Amino acid sequence: MPSKNTKLYSLILIFADFLVLLAAFGLAYIVRVQYDPRPLLIPVYAREYFTSFTFIVPFWILIFASLGLYKSSTYNRRLVEWSKVAIGTFIGILMVIGWQYASGHELFPARLVAVYSLCIAFIFIVVEREILRITRSVLFHFGIGISRVLVVGNSDATRDIADSLAETHKSGYKIVAIAGPKKIIPSGLDVVHFTSVDVALKQIKSLGITTIIQTDLYDSADRNQRILGAAQVNHISYNFIPGEAEFYAGKNTIDVFLGYPMITVSQTPLIGWGAIAKVIFDAIMSFLFIIVLSPVFIVLMTLQLIFNRGPIFYVSKRLSQFSTPINLIKFRSMGARYGKRDAAIEFREMGREDLALEYETNRKVEHDPRITRFGQFLRSTSLDELPQFFNVLKGDLSLVGPRPILPQEAKFAPSRTALLHSVKSGVTGLWQVSGRSNLSFDERIELELFYAQNWTFWLDIKILFKTVGVVLHKRGAK
């Protein structure tokens, strides 16, 4: 949601990056020329060097801009930002070296100056942006630079957005008022509540509203126009976030059809070269993981024979890409006689109707009596998932993707299963690293649909890094 504050922050980033890059080039020059006794490749005087890079840095900034480093969608996500800074600095150095070669004009007095510039520029840019990020959070905490928001809507999406933006020091948005039914107001959120949208719109100036977020289109076109018109009259930001996100999410295109704006909803961006790169990455990484973890496999297989008498592995029929059945391999964590039929049936045979109902509602149970003591250890540490690397190497799974569902689960989301399985299922995914283990089945499907519609290679990398943190801290989805 771009606003005056986000634009100002982007300008600050541009100015700070400019100064930091000049400082990085200067330090690289000083370290090599002043403190390294080895002879220089060519004499380049300091004045000539700094003059050249004063003209070069703006082109470096353009490279950063082309990578999206001045967009909130990038600088609000630390791992993505760091990755793009690394790419941008590398491309920038290649640009300087290429121009130097093409023009015949030497810019670096020694080759090491280019290496120093690359390393120092990356470190300086990352540190500078972290300082700015911390400074911005402190300012948000004191109410400086925040956007005061009026949320309009009546769906679950309205409540989720209000809840997500409630931490002002992180989001930069302060929910001042909500127009809609009282049930959508998150508990503990102190806001002005309006049951009438028209009354809320009349209070925009008195409440100091700077942003309107609407989550539902009303049946009355005139009513929707009044909301948009109120934002235009008061010269404040207006944002529409649809409650039915699958109609708008993903790599969609907007065109004009018969004079009307037309949104073409893409199934998934994971096609073409993206799909090929993902397959190659999965094959290489799964092979390396299997080699590195082979001692762990041997130890766990031995412990399985000692503590869980019976089969070492548990093979489960699951649905992966295009709803193709696969044999999912895991270390067995349940008793040998369990896991062969639907869990609800097994719970009822055990006389646990309560667990059967819990499973049919959430597709999981909090305390599963079928799990052995050693199996509980395997699950709590996620070690039971390790054999799935063989599924990845075989091509049944990807390292990152939606959770492979049981065949009987497909009926619980029949209209969404096709889209969910437009991409290959994964060992880990967005749901597993969401940090929320109390999600309903439908909410988990929503997260995984978001992944399918918004896939990027950087999203995969981010999820893999987050998975490590989730496993080490034993948190997240179970």
Secondary structure, 3 states (H helix, E strand, C coil): CCCHHHHHHHHHHHHHHHHHHHHHHHHHHHHHHHHCCCCCCCCCCHHHHHHHHHHHHHHHHHHHHHCCCCCHHHHCCHHHHHHHHHHHHHHHHHHHHHHHHHHCCCCCCCHHHHHHHHHHHHHHHHHHHHHHHHHHHHHHHCCCCCEEEEEECCCHHHHHHHHHCCCHHHHCEEEEEEECCHHHCCCCCCCEEECCHHHHHHCHHHHCCCEEEECCCCCCHHHHHHHHHHHHHCCCEEEECCCCHHHCCCCCEEEEECCEEEEECCCCCCCCHHHHHHHHHHHHHHHHHHHHCHHHHHHHHHHHHHHCCCCCEEEEEEECHHHCEEEEEEECCECCCCCCCCHHHHHHHCCCHHHHHHHHHHCCCCCCCCECHHHHHHHHCCHHHCCHHHHHHHCCCEEECCCCECHHHHHHCCCCHHHHCCCCCEEECCCCCCCCCCCCHHHHHHHHHHHHHCCCHHHHHHHHHHHHHHHHHCCCCC
